[in-house]
Amino acid sequence: MKFLLQILLFASLHLIPSFSSAQSILVDDNQTAQQLIEDVLVRSSCFAISNATVIGDSYTAGKNSYGYFSKQGGSFPFNEGIILSTWSAKNSENGPLAVNKALPGDSRWLGDTNLQVALGIIAPELTKNATVLEFDFIPKTNFISFNYLFASNEYRDYFPCEFTDGFAFLIKEKTSTGPYINIAVLPNSSVSVSSKNVHPFVPPFNDIISGVSKSGCPPSNENYFGGYNTSTSPINYYGQTKVLNAQSVVTAGVTYHIKLVIADYRNEEFDSAVFLEAGSFAPKINLGRDQTICFNENTVLDSGLRDSNYSYEWFKDGGTTPLSGEDKSTLKVTAAGIYSVEVTLAPNCIAKGKVTVNYKSKITKAITQCGDEFGDGIFDLTTIKSSLNLKSTDVLTYYSDLTQTEITNPSNYFSTPKTVYAKVANSTGECLNFIEVELKVLSTLNALQTLSFCDNDGMQDGIRLFDLKNEIDPLIQVVVGINYLVEGYYSSSSDAATKQLKLANSYRSKPNEIIYTRVENGNDCYGIYPIELNIKQYSSANPDIIKNIEINNFAGSNNSVEIETNGSGPFEYSLDGILFQSNAIFKNITAGTYTVFVRDKTSCILSAAMINVLDYPRYFTPNADGINDVWTIKNLVLFHKAIVSIFDRYGKLVYELNTLSNGWNGNFDNKPLPADDYWFHIKFTDSKTIKGHFSLKR
C-alpha cells in the first residue's frame, strides 16, 4: 500500500485499547505444505494431491507467515483452518492490532508476479511480502469450492478508500499455457475481494497530528463486509469480510494447479491475512442455477457424473430421507422445491449439490366470440398478445391441449367452447409464461345463471329493488368477458332478441324471477343469458356476528355506538332495523333504548342485540307545568345500586338519587333552591364515576 508517515502510524497505534487474549485463535506455524493441504484444507479421499509447496517470510527467524489455526472460543466463524498472511502468522493472535506487532515486514521479502497479473497491478506498482501455498490436484467431479474470509489492518481510518493489500486464488489446468483464473471474487462477478472493494461507508478523516485530511467514501459491496473488530475479537486485524466461497468448474480426471497467494501492496505496513476453513476444499455437484419453470413443464437435474460405481441419493426440501426410487445420476422434477443430491464417490468422499426449482403460476385469459347455429366459433388467439407485455425477441406459441399439440392457425382458429393454451419463450427457448385461454361462444341459448342476493329492503318478502347496471353487470361480465357490452335487461328472451321493453335500471324484482340480459360484441353478434334472481331472506342462524358494542354515554352530541364483529363480512349496521349503513360507528345518538342489527351481505345472516344509551338533561324547570319539572337520568335503573349525588356551586350536597328515585324537584329541606348551575357525581358499582353539571331554571 502507499507509504504512510510514521507519525500517523505512531498516533494510530496509541489509540488502541488493551485487551484480553482469552478468545484468541491459536496459530501453529510449523506445519508443512503437505500437512496444510491434505490434513487441514482437504481432509478427504476426494482428490489426488501432489506437489504441495509453501513459501513466505524467510527473514524472520523462527517464524512463518503461514500456518494452521484453531479457534479457542469466541466469535470467529471457522473452528480451524489455514492462515496465509503478510507478516508472521503468529501475529494474527490476540486481536485487534497489538502495538508490539505493528512492525513492517522485511523489505527483502518480495511479492508475486502472478498475483500482480491477476489483479492488474502494473509496474512500478509492486506487491511485497507474499505468502504462497500451491499444489496440484485431480478432481473426481466437475465442480470444486472452499470457504474463506479476508481480514486486514487496512480496515481503518480512510484506508479502504485508497489502499488495499491483495490476494487471489489462482487456478488452471496444469498443462495449460494460458493465464490463471482468479476465483477469489465476489459472488456472480469478477470483482476481486479486498478492503477497497468490500467496506461500509467511510466517514471523512482528519488527523491533527499528521495533518492528513481525507473526504471518506461511499460503501462498496457492504453486504459482504463482516464487521470491525474490537478488544474482544479473536484475531489481530481491524476488520474482516463475511465468510465467502471460492468455486470453479473443473473436469473430472484432469490435473489442475491451484495457487493461493496474498501480499502487501506497495509497502510492508498494515498487514492482512486470508483464512481458509478446514475441510471445506471439497468436490461439489453443480446442479446449475436456481430455476423457474412454467406450469405444465418439468426439468431434469443432472449431477454430471456417469460412473456406475458411484451411489446417488436425491433429497427434497431439506429432508433426510432419500426420494424413493431415485438412485440415478439424474432426477426428473415435476414440482417446486429445494432439491439436493449426495454422491458417494469413494470411502470418505461424498460430493453434494443443491438447487431450487420454482414454478410459475399459469396466467388465465378468456376470448369470447360469435358462434354459429351449432355453438362453434372462429377465434383470433393472437388477441391475448397485447396483455402479455412481450419483448420483441419473445416467441408466443399456441397449443390445443396440455400435451402441447401446436395450433398452426392461431389467428383463424375454429373451435367449440373449450380451453386452449399458450407459452411465452425467450430467444433461447426458456419458458417465461404459460397461459390458459378459455374460449367462449356468444349464443342466443346460454345456460341459466343463478345470482343470489339478500333481501335488503327491510321487508323479508323475496322482493328486492335492484340497480341492474351496478349490481348485475359486473357479475355477468365475469361470465361473458369484460370486453363485451351488457346492452340491457328484459322480461323475456324474445324481448331481448328484438330489444323491446327493456327493464328500467332501477328494477323491483318478483320472487324467484328470471330476467334476460343481452350482451353484444359490437354490431355483428349478440348473446342472451337467462338470469334467475334468487332473493334470500335474512336469518338469525348465527347470532354471534356481534362481538362487542362500545357505547359512549353521557356525552351529549358526542354520544356514540361502535359495533365490533366476528368474521370478515361484508357487514351492514343499523340501530332501527330499517336504515342500514356500512360504517360500524353511529354518532350523535340521543339517550334511549336501541336494538343493534348487523347483517352479512353475503351469507344473509342477521344478528341483533339490545343496548341503552344514557345521558342527562342539561337543564330542568321545576315550575309545576308538567314539563321538565324534575331532573333525572333515564334508564339509570339498568345500573343496579348506582348513586347520583347533586351539589350546589359551593360543593354542598343538596340531593341524592338512587336507581328507584323519581328525580329531583329542585328543593332542599322542602324549600325551593334558586335558579343556578348544579353539579352531579354518578358512582357505579364498578367504581366508575361520571361527573357533569346542569342548570336549574325558574
FITI-257280 format. One record per residue (C-alpha): x, y, z; residue in one letter. Coordinates in steps of 0.05 Angstrom, whole numbers, plus 32768, in hexadecimal, padded with zeros to 4 digits. Example, Ala and Ser with C-alpha at 12.3 -4.5 7.8 and 13.67 -1.06 7.14 Angstrom:
<atoms>
80F67FA6809CA81117FEB808FS
</atoms>
This chain:
<atoms>
800080008000M8014804A7FFBK804A8062802AF802F8081806AL805080B28098L806D809080D6Q804D80C58102I800880AE80E9L8019806680F9L8032807A813EF7FF480A3814EA7FC5806D8136S7FE68036815EL7FE2805C819FH7F9680638198L7F8C8017819CI7F737FFE81E0P7F917FC28203S7F6A7F818202F7F697F398219S7F7F7EFF81EDS7F4D7ECE820CA7F277EC581CBQ7F627EC9819BS7F6F7E988164I7FAC7E6C816DL7FDE7E678133V800F7E2F8126D80417E4780F2D806A7E0780EFN803D7DE080BFQ80597DC9807CT80367DD9803AA80207D908033Q80037D908079Q7FDD7DD1806DL7FBE7DB7802DI7FB07D6E803CE7FA37D708087D7F817DB4808DV7F637DD0804DL7F4E7D908029V7F467D59805DR7F277D26802ES7F387CF47FF8S7F127D1D7FC4C7F517D397FA4F7F957D1F7F90A7FC47D537FAEI800C7D5D7F98S80457D907F94N802F7DBA7FD0A805E7DF47FDFT805C7E32800AV80897E70800DI80847EAE8037G80AD7ED68069D80F37EB8806AS81127EF4808DY80F27EF180D2T81177EBC80F9A80EB7E868117G80AA7EA080F9K80827E9180BAN804C7EBB8097S801F7E7E808FY80047E4880BDG7FCB7E2280DBY7F9A7E478108F7F657E2F813AS7F2F7E55815EK7F357E5981A9Q7EEF7E7281B5G7ED07EB481A1G7EAE7ECA8162S7EDC7EB68129F7EB37E9380F3P7EE57E5A80E5F7EF87E278119N7F3A7E1980F7E7F5D7E2080B5G7F987E3F8090I7FB27E868097I7FDC7EA98062L7FF47EEF8076S80237F288064T80477F2680A7W80577EF080DAS80197EC480DFA801F7EC3812CK80137F0E812BN7FCB7EFF8117S7FBC7EE8815EE7FA17F188194N7F797F49816AG7F747F7E8156P7FB77F9E8145L7FE37F9B8182A80177FD38185V80527FA38189N803D7F808149K80397FBA8119A80807FBA80FEL80847FB780B2P809E7F78808FG80E37F718073D80ED7F988033S81147F5D8015R80D57F338019W80BA7F397FD2L80757F377FB3G80577F0A7F7ED80537F177F33T80177EE87F27N7FF07F0F7F5BL80037F517F3BQ7FEA7F387EF7V7FA97F1D7F15A7F9A7F5F7F38L7FB17F8B7EFEG7FEB7FA97F25I801B7FCA7EF5I80637FDF7F04A807E80087F25P80467FF47F55E805A7FB37F76L80457F807FAAT80717F6F7FE5K80737F3C801EN804F7F067FF7A803A7EC38015T802A7E8C7FE2V800C7E477FEDL80047E1E7FAEE7FF77DD67F9AF7FDD7DA87F63D7F9C7D817F68F7F717D537F3FI7F267D5B7F4CP7EF27D247F49K7EB97D547F37T7EAF7D907F0AN7EAC7DC57F40F7ED57DD87F7DI7ECF7E0D7FB3S7EEA7E227FF7F7ED97E56802CN7F047E918041Y7F047ED7805EL7F347F128055F7F4B7F3B8091A7F767F7A8090S7F937FB180B9N7F837FDF8080E7F3A7FDF8097Y7F47802080BER7F46806B80B6D7F3D807E806CY7F6880448052F7F31801C802FP7F2480588002C7F6B80577FE6E7F9580197FFAF7F8F7FCE7FFCT7FBB7F928003D7FAF7F5D7FCEG7FA07F147FCDF7F887EE17F99A7F777E997F91F7F947E877F4CL7F817E487F27I7F8D7E297EE3K7F9A7DE57EC3E7FE17DD17ED3K7FF57DC87E8BT7FD47E097E74S80007E427E5BT7FC77E737E64G7FBD7EA47E9DP7FA47E927EE2Y7F5B7E9F7EF5I7F507EC37F37N7F177EA37F5EI7F1E7ED17F9BA7EE77EFE7F81V7EA47F177F99L7E687EEA7F89P7E507EED7F41N7E857F1F7F2DS7ECE7F277F1AS7EDC7F5A7F51V7F167F457F7CS7F0E7F437FC8V7F347F7A7FECS7F2B7FB08021S7F227FE37FE9K7EEB7FBA7FC7N7EC77FA48007V7EBA7FD8803DH7E848002805DP7E7D804E8059F7EBE806F806CV7EB480B4808DP7EE280F08082P7F2580E880A5F7F4F812080C5N7F8E811480EDD7FA881518112I7FEC81328121I7FFD811C80DBS7FD5815080B6G7FB4811B808BV7F6E812D8074S7F4281018049K7EFA81078032S7EE680BD803DG7EC08094800AC7E7D80708000P7E7480268010P7E8A7FF17FE0S7E697FAC7FE0N7E597FB88029E7E2D7F79802DN7E6E7F4F802BY7E907F768063F7E947F4E80A4G7EA17F8780D4G7ED67FAD80FAY7EFA7F898132N7EFE7F9E817BT7F257F8E81B9S7EFF7F4D81C0T7F0B7F368178S7F337EF5816FP7F617F0E8137I7F947F468133N7F757F6D80F9Y7F4A7FAB80F6Y7F137F8E80CBG7EFF7F5380A0Q7ECF7F3B806AT7E977F0B8074K7EA47EC28064V7EA97EBB8018L7EAD7E807FEAN7EDF7E767FB3A7EC87E477F7CQ7EDB7E2F7F38S7EC37E017F01V7EF57DCA7EF3V7EF87D8A7ECBT7EF97D497EF1A7F3A7D227EE8G7F637D5E7ECFV7F9E7D787EF7T7F997DC07F0FY7FCA7DEF7F31H7FB07E1F7F65I7FD77E597F83K7FBE7E7B7FC3L7FE47EBD7FCBV7FE17EFC7FF6I80107F387FF7A80187F80800FD800D7FB57FDAY80417FEC7FD0R80617FE58015N80667FB78051E803A7FDA8083E7FF47FCB809DF7FF07F808090D7FB97F528078S7FA77F088079A7F797ED78058V7F5A7E9E8081F7F457E5D805FL7F147E2F8082E7F2D7DEA8093A7F0D7DB2806AG7EE77DE2803CS7F117DD37FFEF7EDF7DA17FE4A7EC17D867FA4P7E7D7DA37F94K7E457D8E7F67I7E327DC87F3AN7DE87DC17F2EL7DE67E047F0AG7DC67E467F1DR7D847E497F42D7D4C7E3F7F10Q7D067E5B7F06T7CDF7E327ED5I7C997E377EB9C7C597E157ECDF7C527DD17EABN7C9D7DCA7E9FE7CD47DA27EC0N7D1F7DA57EC5T7D567D727ECDV7D8C7D7D7F02L7DCE7D5E7EECD7E077D4F7F1CS7E377D4D7EE1G7E527D0A7EF8L7E4A7CC87ED3R7E767C977EFAD7E4B7C597F0BS7E767C4D7F49N7E5D7C8D7F69Y7E1E7C8C7F94S7DEA7CC47F8DY7DB77CDE7FBFE7D877D167FB0W7D627D407FE4F7D2B7D757FE4K7D1F7DB18010D7D547DA18044G7D3A7D5B8052G7D697D25806DT7D467CEA804CT7D5C7CE08003P7D267CE47FCEL7D0B7C9E7FC1S7D247C7C7F82G7D517CB77F6FE7D977C9A7F6ED7DB07CB07F2AK7DDE7CE87F15S7DA27D127EFDT7D5F7D257F1BL7D207D3A7EF6K7CFE7D737F1DV7CB37D807F15T7CA67DA97F54A7CC47DE67F74A7CF77DDC7FACG7D3F7DDE7FC4I7D627DA07FA8Y7DA57D847FBES7DCF7D497FABV7E057D237FD0E7E347CF87FA8V7E647CC77FCAT7EA17CC67F9EL7ECE7C9D7FCBA7ED57C8D8015P7ED97CCF803BN7EC77CF57FFCC7E817D107FF3I7E717D477FC1A7E337D727FCBK7E0A7DA37FA3G7DCB7DCB7FABK7D9B7DF47F80V7D587E167F87T7D217E097F53V7CE67E397F51N7CA77E347F27Y7C847E707F08K7C397E717F12S7C117E6F7ED2K7BF17EAD7EB7I7BA77EA87EA6T7B867ECC7E6CK7B437EC77E49A7B2D7ED57E02I7AE37EDB7DF1T7ACC7ED67DA8Q7A8C7ED37D80C7A747E8D7D73G7A507E697D3CD7A107E427D43E7A377E087D61F7A597E337D96G7A9E7E327D75D7AC77E6F7D64G7B057E897D40I7B377EA67D73F7B737ED47D6BD7BA17EBA7DA1L7BD57EEF7D93T7BA97F247DB5T7BC77F0F7DF9I7C0B7F2A7DE3K7BFC7F727DF6S7BF27F5F7E40S7C327F377E48L7C687F6E7E42N7C927F467E12L7CD87F597DFDK7CE87F5B7DB3S7D137F1C7DBAT7CDE7EF47DE0D7CB97EBC7DBCV7C707EAC7DC9L7C587E667DB7T7C117E4B7DBBY7BFB7E047DCEY7BB97DE07DCBS7BC87DB57E08D7BF97DAB7E42L7C227D7A7E19T7C347DB87DF0Q7C167DA67DADT7C257DE77D88E7BEE7E117D69I7C097E277D25T7BD27E597D14N7BC97E827D55P7BAC7EBF7D33S7B747E967D11N7B677E5D7D41Y7B237E397D3AF7B0E7E187D7BS7AD67E057DAAT7AD77E277DEEP7B137E097E13K7B567E197E33T7B957E217E0AV7BDC7E357E1FY7C157E627E0CA7C5E7E677E21K7C8D7EA37E20V7CD67E917E16A7D147EBC7E0FN7D457EB97DD6S7D697E7D7DF5T7D297E557DFDG7D227E5F7E48E7CDA7E627E5EC7CC67EA67E7BL7C7B7E9D7E84N7C447E6A7E79F7BFE7E827E68I7BBC7E5E7E6EE7B897E7B7E3CV7B3F7E6D7E44E7B1A7E717E03L7AD17E877E0AK7A9B7E8E7DD6V7A637EC27DD8L7A227E9E7DCDS79D87EAE7DCFT79CF7E707DFAL79FC7E707E37N79FA7E4C7E79A79D07E6A7EB1L79F97E977EDFQ79DF7E977F27T79F37ED57F4EL79E47ED97F98S79D77F197FBFF79C07F298005C797B7F49800FD79967F8C8027N79597FB98024D79417FAC806BG79077F808055M79187F368052Q78E87F268018D79167F0D7FE1G790E7F4F7FBBI794A7F7D7FB2R795C7FBF7F90L79977FB67F61F79C77FE77F42D79D17FBA7F05L7A0D7FDD7EE8K7A367FDF7F28N7A1F7F9D7F47E7A147F6D7F0DI7A427F877ED5D7A847F757EFAP7A6C7F2E7F08L7A567F227EC0I7A977F3E7EA3Q7ABE7F0B7ECAV7A977ED57EA4V7A9A7EF37E5DV7ADB7F1B7E60G7AEB7F617E75I7AF07F7B7E2EN7AA77F6D7E1EY7A717FA07E28L7A347F907E53V7A007FB17E28E79C57FAA7E57G79947F7E7E7EY79507F637E68Y79167F3B7E83S79197F077E4AS794C7EEB7E1AS79217F037DDFS79237F4A7DFAD796E7F447E01A79747F2A7DBAA794C7F647D9DT79657F977DD0K791E7FAA7DE5Q79027FBC7E2AL79457FC47E4CK79417FC37E98L795080037EBEA799480047EE0N7971800D7F24S794A7FCD7F23Y791F7FAD7F59R79207F627F50S78ED7F2D7F5DK78FA7EEE7F87P79267EBB7F62N79217EE37F21E79487ED57EE2I795E7F107EB8I79887F117E78Y79C67F397E69T79DE7F497E23R7A2A7F507E18V7A487F697DD8E7A897F657DB3N7A877FA57D8BG7A4F7F9F7D57N7A5F7F5B7D3AD7A427F2C7D6EC7A217F277DB2Y7A137EF67DE9G79D97EEC7E18I79E27ED37E5EY79A87EC07E8CP79B37ED77ED3I798E7EBB7F0FE798A7EEF7F47L798C7EC77F87N79777EF57FC0I798C7ED88003K796B7EEF8043Q79977F02807EY79997ECF80B6S79B57ED180FCS79D87E8D80F5A7A187EAC810FN7A097EDB8149P7A547EE08159D7A647F118121I7A647F498155I7AA57F43817DK7AA07F8281A8N7A7B7FC481ACI7AA0800181C6E7A71803881E0I7A88807F81EFN7A5480988222N7A4780DC8243F7A698102820BA7A2E812981EEG7A38813481A4S7A76810781A8N7A5080C981BFN7A6580908191S7A5E80468185V7A95801C8165E7A887FD38151I7ABE7F9E814DE7AB17F5F8124T7ACA7F18811DN7ADA7F0480D6G7AEE7F2B8098S7AA97F3E807CG7A9B7F6A8057P7A6B7F84808CF7A357FB98091E7A1F7FD980D3Y79DF7FF880EDS79C18012812EL7978800A8118D79787FCF80E7G79627FFD80ADI799B802B809CL79DD80068093F7A2380228088Q7A6780048078S7A89802C80B0N7A8B800780F3A7A8B8049811BI7A4C8071812AF7A5580B98143K7A2A80EE8165N79FC80BA8184I79C680D381B4T79B980AF81F5A798B807381F0G7983802981E3T7999800E81A0Y799D7FCB817CT79DF7FC38158V79DA7F9C8116F7A157F8080EFV7A0A7F5A80AER7A3C7F358082D7A307F4B803AK7A4C7F0A801ET7A2E7ED3804AS79EE7EF9805BC79F77EEC80A5I79DA7F1F80D7L79EF7F2B811FS79CE7F5A8151A79DC7F738198A79B97FA481C7M79DF7FE181E2I79D1801E820CN79F180628200V79F1808D823FL79F380D88245D79DC810E8276Y79B1814C826AP79DA818C8265R79A481B38289Y795F81AC82AAF792781DD82BDT790281CA82FEP78C781F982F4N788F81C582F9A787B81CB82B0D7885818082A4G78C1818B8276I7908817F8290N78F1818682D8D7924815582F3V796D814682E2W797B80FB82D9T79A480CC82AEI797C80A08280K798A80548285N79B6805D82C2L7990802282DFV79B97FF582B1L79F6800382DCF79E77FE0831DH79FA8007835CK7A1380448336A7A1280848361I7A0A80CB8346V7A2281038375S7A0E814C8364I7A368187837EF7A2E81D3837BD7A6581FF8362R7A85820083A7Y7A8A81B583AAG7A5181AB83DAK7A2A816A83D2L79E2817C83C4V79C4813A83ACY79D380F1839EE79B080C4836BL79B180798366N7998804D832ET7952804C834BL794B80978355S791A80C0832CN794A80FA8325G795C813C8347W79278174834AN795881AC835AG794A81AF83A5N797881AA83E1F7956819C8425D791481A68400N792881EC83EBK7933820183A3P797C820E8391L798D824A8366P79988246831BA79E182358311D7A13820282F7D7A1881C0831EY7A4B8188831BW7A41813C8320F7A6B80FD832AH7A5280B88314I7A75807F8338K7A6D8039831AF7A7A7FF7833DT7AB97FEC8313D7AD7802C8332S7ACD805282F1K7AB8809B82FCT7A9580CA82CCI7A96811582DBK7A6F814E82BCG7A45818C82C8H7A0081A782B5F79D581E582BFS799881F082EAL796C822482CAK7930824682EAR
</atoms>
